[in-house]
Amino acid sequence: MHVNTPLKVHYYGSAVVLLGTRDAEGRANVAPMSSAWWLGQSAMLGMGDRSRTAQNMRATGEVTVNLVPSGLADAVDRLADLTAMDPVPETKAAKGYRFEPDKFGAAGLTEQAADLVAAPRVAECPIQLECRITAVHPFGRGCSAFEAEILRSHVDESLLVPGTAYVDPIAWDPMMMKFCDYFGEARNLRDSTLAANWRMPRGRLGARA
């Protein structure tokens, strides 16, 4: 039976990404988030306006979107209560956040140069997207949705369906955020009509037939 309840959190299941940015002085920052979705060759990124990442994207117009595999849960969690904002905003301080100027180092992650943007990639992430911010839309209270054009994609070749430019959905095991907890270890639930209609390469999914 359905009940009418005012849910406090609406994280029903989204991929975790690490956003790589630089500030106007060139200092690198990395931040986890799960308010991201894609359409065509663009991504929409939702961020709080007072975050360093949001400020960096506004200032430079650049970002890298690094998709996180399930094996990086510890590194992501080490970033969970860190901020590059000094002083720490009151709302974040109340939740236990602390200032950290070197978030790559604190998380044990490796900064990797991008090809087309100054924003850093995260070497440990097997899918990395170099992006240019093309529009910023106010979203709710104190947040913005950043429209990011994907300029270049870097993919670990082990994730590709051989001979194609498609990611194998069985090989790729993304970390998912569901109601503020981490989930992963991909399992295919059923055949996809959409994948069939779009004639997507089947990769390892075809082995089940």
Wavefront OBJ file of the C-alpha trace (Angstrom):
o trace
v 0.000 0.000 0.000
v 1.314 3.454 -0.878
v 1.488 6.047 1.887
v 1.750 9.816 1.629
v 5.071 10.812 3.219
v 7.263 13.923 2.812
v 10.566 12.296 1.864
v 13.620 14.141 3.160
v 16.051 12.802 0.539
v 15.481 12.022 -3.132
v 18.679 10.143 -3.991
v 16.984 7.169 -5.625
v 20.143 5.933 -7.344
v 22.625 7.999 -9.336
v 26.173 7.483 -10.549
v 28.864 9.034 -8.362
v 31.276 11.322 -10.191
v 34.324 13.319 -9.170
v 34.402 16.840 -10.568
v 37.854 18.223 -11.302
v 38.191 22.015 -11.433
v 40.713 24.813 -10.969
v 40.198 28.222 -9.447
v 41.218 31.459 -11.144
v 44.710 31.112 -9.621
v 45.140 27.601 -11.023
v 44.712 25.617 -7.791
v 43.225 22.165 -8.335
v 40.094 20.911 -6.622
v 38.218 17.613 -6.713
v 34.735 17.016 -5.336
v 32.318 14.069 -5.314
v 28.715 14.476 -6.386
v 25.839 12.374 -7.703
v 23.532 15.010 -9.189
v 24.638 14.421 -12.770
v 22.872 13.220 -15.885
v 23.645 13.077 -19.581
v 21.815 13.782 -22.829
v 23.598 13.448 -26.145
v 27.057 14.997 -25.832
v 26.258 17.135 -22.797
v 26.063 16.635 -19.056
v 23.953 18.512 -16.514
v 25.662 18.988 -13.161
v 23.766 20.125 -10.069
v 25.799 21.916 -7.375
v 25.250 24.187 -4.412
v 26.185 27.759 -5.289
v 28.465 28.188 -2.266
v 30.669 25.224 -3.115
v 34.203 25.791 -4.376
v 33.446 23.570 -7.370
v 30.493 25.722 -8.432
v 32.547 28.879 -8.037
v 35.407 27.384 -10.060
v 33.093 26.324 -12.886
v 31.624 29.821 -13.040
v 35.071 31.444 -13.011
v 36.822 29.236 -15.581
v 34.016 27.634 -17.591
v 35.754 24.252 -17.368
v 35.338 20.955 -15.531
v 36.243 17.308 -15.850
v 33.613 14.724 -14.991
v 35.304 11.558 -13.734
v 33.014 8.548 -13.341
v 33.781 6.555 -10.227
v 34.079 2.737 -10.219
v 32.782 0.825 -7.212
v 36.341 0.111 -6.056
v 36.968 3.775 -5.183
v 34.456 3.981 -2.329
v 37.138 4.628 0.297
v 38.678 7.504 -1.666
v 35.290 9.102 -2.287
v 34.359 8.795 1.362
v 37.589 10.526 2.386
v 36.333 13.577 0.484
v 32.863 13.482 2.008
v 33.474 16.048 4.766
v 36.181 18.169 3.114
v 35.813 21.560 1.467
v 38.203 23.884 -0.334
v 36.321 26.882 1.077
v 38.199 28.868 3.729
v 36.561 29.842 5.959
v 34.189 26.878 5.942
v 30.593 28.053 5.297
v 28.440 27.844 8.413
v 26.041 25.344 6.879
v 28.925 22.982 6.079
v 30.693 23.548 9.400
v 27.494 22.512 11.172
v 27.681 19.183 9.334
v 31.309 18.563 10.299
v 33.057 19.796 7.147
v 36.659 20.993 7.442
v 38.929 22.979 5.158
v 41.415 20.991 3.058
v 43.570 22.779 0.454
v 44.859 19.521 -1.101
v 41.825 17.334 -1.619
v 43.562 15.124 -4.197
v 46.239 14.270 -1.640
v 43.773 13.853 1.217
v 41.750 11.348 -0.809
v 44.801 9.472 -2.118
v 43.877 10.339 -5.698
v 46.174 11.302 -8.565
v 45.840 14.539 -10.498
v 46.138 13.948 -14.262
v 46.434 16.652 -16.920
v 43.609 17.010 -19.426
v 44.101 17.620 -23.145
v 41.667 20.430 -23.921
v 40.895 22.067 -20.570
v 42.987 23.202 -17.621
v 40.785 21.342 -15.127
v 42.473 18.164 -13.821
v 41.334 14.621 -14.476
v 41.327 11.895 -11.810
v 43.753 9.182 -12.924
v 42.039 6.430 -10.935
v 38.712 6.909 -12.745
v 38.399 4.740 -15.886
v 35.997 7.149 -17.620
v 36.956 10.829 -17.740
v 35.070 13.566 -19.608
v 36.645 16.929 -20.416
v 33.904 19.550 -20.484
v 33.193 23.208 -21.160
v 30.413 24.959 -19.258
v 27.978 26.384 -21.810
v 25.145 27.584 -19.557
v 24.238 27.929 -15.892
v 20.621 27.633 -14.763
v 19.260 28.595 -11.314
v 17.852 25.479 -9.673
v 15.856 25.461 -6.472
v 17.150 27.422 -3.501
v 20.887 28.115 -3.464
v 21.755 25.680 -6.245
v 22.552 25.797 -9.951
v 22.481 23.353 -12.839
v 25.626 23.616 -14.960
v 25.279 22.589 -18.594
v 28.564 21.004 -19.672
v 29.498 20.201 -23.265
v 31.657 17.071 -23.514
v 34.769 17.974 -25.499
v 36.740 14.745 -25.123
v 36.156 11.329 -23.546
v 38.917 9.173 -22.062
v 37.957 5.528 -21.462
v 40.006 2.606 -20.178
v 40.134 0.280 -23.170
v 39.155 -2.701 -21.005
v 35.679 -1.159 -20.696
v 35.022 -0.868 -24.433
v 33.154 -3.345 -26.599
v 36.034 -4.431 -28.889
v 36.168 -2.537 -32.164
v 33.536 0.016 -31.133
v 33.184 3.355 -29.360
v 30.685 1.900 -26.867
v 31.179 1.078 -23.194
v 30.388 -2.537 -22.285
v 27.664 -2.275 -19.603
v 28.834 -5.476 -17.914
v 32.490 -4.428 -17.797
v 31.630 -1.006 -16.354
v 30.743 -1.174 -12.653
v 29.826 2.349 -11.509
v 29.549 3.406 -7.919
v 25.961 4.433 -7.240
v 24.627 6.761 -4.574
v 21.328 5.636 -3.089
v 19.977 7.630 -0.176
v 23.496 8.778 0.787
v 24.990 5.246 0.825
v 27.332 3.699 -1.757
v 26.377 0.764 -3.947
v 28.058 -1.097 -6.822
v 28.995 -4.502 -8.261
v 26.957 -4.399 -11.450
v 24.223 -6.968 -12.081
v 22.104 -6.914 -15.211
v 18.459 -7.132 -14.163
v 16.781 -7.905 -17.485
v 17.091 -7.436 -21.245
v 16.610 -3.827 -22.325
v 14.114 -2.979 -25.053
v 15.732 0.433 -25.465
v 19.175 -1.116 -26.031
v 17.696 -3.457 -28.630
v 15.849 -0.650 -30.418
v 18.985 1.488 -30.505
v 20.996 -1.513 -31.797
v 23.542 -1.176 -29.011
v 26.495 -3.615 -29.194
v 25.785 -6.405 -26.717
v 29.319 -7.154 -25.507
v 29.211 -9.579 -22.587
v 25.432 -9.251 -22.353
v 25.246 -11.279 -25.553
v 26.868 -14.236 -23.800
v 23.670 -14.753 -21.809
v 21.555 -15.417 -24.885
l 1 2 3 4 5 6 7 8 9 10 11 12 13 14 15 16 17 18 19 20 21 22 23 24 25 26 27 28 29 30 31 32 33 34 35 36 37 38 39 40 41 42 43 44 45 46 47 48 49 50 51 52 53 54 55 56 57 58 59 60 61 62 63 64 65 66 67 68 69 70 71 72 73 74 75 76 77 78 79 80 81 82 83 84 85 86 87 88 89 90 91 92 93 94 95 96 97 98 99 100 101 102 103 104 105 106 107 108 109 110 111 112 113 114 115 116 117 118 119 120 121 122 123 124 125 126 127 128 129 130 131 132 133 134 135 136 137 138 139 140 141 142 143 144 145 146 147 148 149 150 151 152 153 154 155 156 157 158 159 160 161 162 163 164 165 166 167 168 169 170 171 172 173 174 175 176 177 178 179 180 181 182 183 184 185 186 187 188 189 190 191 192 193 194 195 196 197 198 199 200 201 202 203 204 205 206 207 208 209
